[in-house]
Amino acid sequence: MDKKVLVIAAHPDDELLGCGGTVARHAAEGNRVQSIIVCEGESIRFKGKNVNQLLAIEKARKVLGVEKVHTFQMPDQRLDTISLVDIITPIEKIVREFKPEIIFCQYGDDINRDHKIVSEAAQIAVRPVEHFIEEIYAFYTVGNTEWAYPMTFVADTWVNIENYLELKKEAFMCYTSEVREYPHPRSVQSLTNLAHYMGNECCLDSAEAFKTIRRIIR
């Protein structure tokens, strides 16, 4: 296919929870994939616990076949203390350098404030003035999106990940600090259940579901 794909996520593991199977599929089909992770993901929940999220990011990258991950290391759960333009600018720089045709970004209407801010920043950074962009999708972040009220994530696009679900789970397990016991939504079994549920919505075995932000047919 020879496309370039960019994932824009707020925290370490968001990038694979939302679209890890789709990313693995793109990489396997010969597309170049890069990711942006805005926050460091340690300072609030794991301070003093020697959690190495950068190492987990690198391990997960290799499992999924991602070419490069850009880590901004902005403060976790404190993006509301940073000027929005200071979040937009580095995203915009990577978008202009990499020139992706397909973008997956954080859904901006769940319970996590960082997700909302990254979604807003990303949508400004990928506005239609960048003529190489063809498709932009918002992804579902398990453990956040389903807890929002009102629940506003209504998928309109499904990607078959039946052959990539095991890779997604393997990549998730690289984030040892994030894996929970079933029936927590961020358990390996729950990820499996969600993939089957999303797939079964459209008669597939396993899928990831997305909400279209913009799709341009030139």
C-alpha positions, 0 to 999 in steps of 0.5 A: 500500500505504501502509505504513511500512518501517524498515531497521536496519543496522550499517554504510553499504552494509549497508542496500542489500546486504541489502535494497536491491532490496526497499527500492526496490520498497517506495518505488516502490509508494508505501510510506514507507521510512526507514533507520537506520545505526548505525556511521560505517563509516570509522575502521577501514578508511579512516582518513586516506583522505578517504572520505565515507560520509555523502555515499555514504549520501545518494546511495544514499538518493536512488537507492533512494527512501528518505525519510530515513536516520538516522545514529548515527555510532557507532564502526566495529567498536567497538560492543562497547565501548558499553553495549547500552542506548545502542544500543537507546535511539536505535533505539527512539526512531526506531521509536516516532516513525516507527511502521513496520509492516515492519522489515528488520534485520541478521542477527545470526549472521554473522562481523561483531561489529557485526552481532551487536550491532545485531541484538540491539539492534534485536530489543529495540527492536522487541519486540512491545509496539510494537503497530504492528509487523507484520513483522520480517525479517533480511537477508543481508549479502553478504561477511559472512553467507556466511563464518560457520561454521556457516552458519545463514542459512536463508531463508523469504521471497523478494522479487521484485526483477527490476524493481529490481535495476539500482537496487540496483546503482546505489545500491551503486556510490555507495559507491565505497570498498566496490565490489570486483573480481569475483569478490569477493562485494561486486562488482557482478557478484557482487550480480547473481549472488546476486540471480539465485541467490536468485530461482532458488531459487523460480523467480524471475529475481531476488530478495532472501531474508530470514529471518523474525524475527516476523510478526503477523497481527492 
